[in-house]
C-alpha cells in the first residue's frame, strides 16, 4: 500500500502491479465495462508529464506503508 502525491492530488493505492494486471484482465471480460471504456477512452487526454503513449504520469511516493 502506498500514498502518492501528484501535484495537489493525494491518492491511496492498495494494489500491487501483478494484482492490478490480473484484476484489469478480469474486469475487461465484462461487456458493460468494455462498452464504457469504448465510450470514455476518446475523452482521455494525457497529462503533460506523461511518457510517450501514456495517459498517466508517475506520482511521487510520499508514505510507503509496507
N, C-alpha and C positions, 0 to 999 in steps of 0.2 A: 504494500500500500504506500502511496506517495502523495504528497501535497505539492502541486506545481503552480507556478505563477507565470502568466503570460500577460504582459502589460499590467492592467489593473484587475485582471480576472484571476481568481484563485480557484483551482479545481482539486477535488479529492479523487484519486483514481485507485481503485482497489482490485485491478485485474492484472494479470501477467500477460506478456505478449503471446505466449503459447495458448493460454486460455482464451485470449481475445480472438485469435485466428480461428480457433475451433468454434467459439460462440458465433462469430460472424458467418462462418460456413453454415452452421445450423440455422441461423436466422434467415440466411439467403434462400433456404428451401421454401420459405413461406411465400406464396404467390402475392398476398396482400403487401408484404414488405417489399418484394421486387417491384410491384406497381408503384409504391410510394417512392422508392429510390429512383425509378424512371421519371417520375413527375418532379422530384425535388433536385435531382442532380444538375439540371440546367441552371438552377438558381445559385449553385455554389460558386463562389469566387475565391481564388487563392489569396491568402494573406501575402502582403509584400515580402515578408521574411521567409516565406515557404520555399522549399527547394524546387528545382525544375520538375514539373509534372506532379507536384504535391499540392494539396489544398491547405494542409495544416502546417504549422511551424513548430519546431521544438519549443518546449517550455522549460524554464529553469526549475529544477527541483529545489524546493525550499525546506521541506521537512521529510527526510526519509523515515518511514515507520516500518522497520523490519523487526 
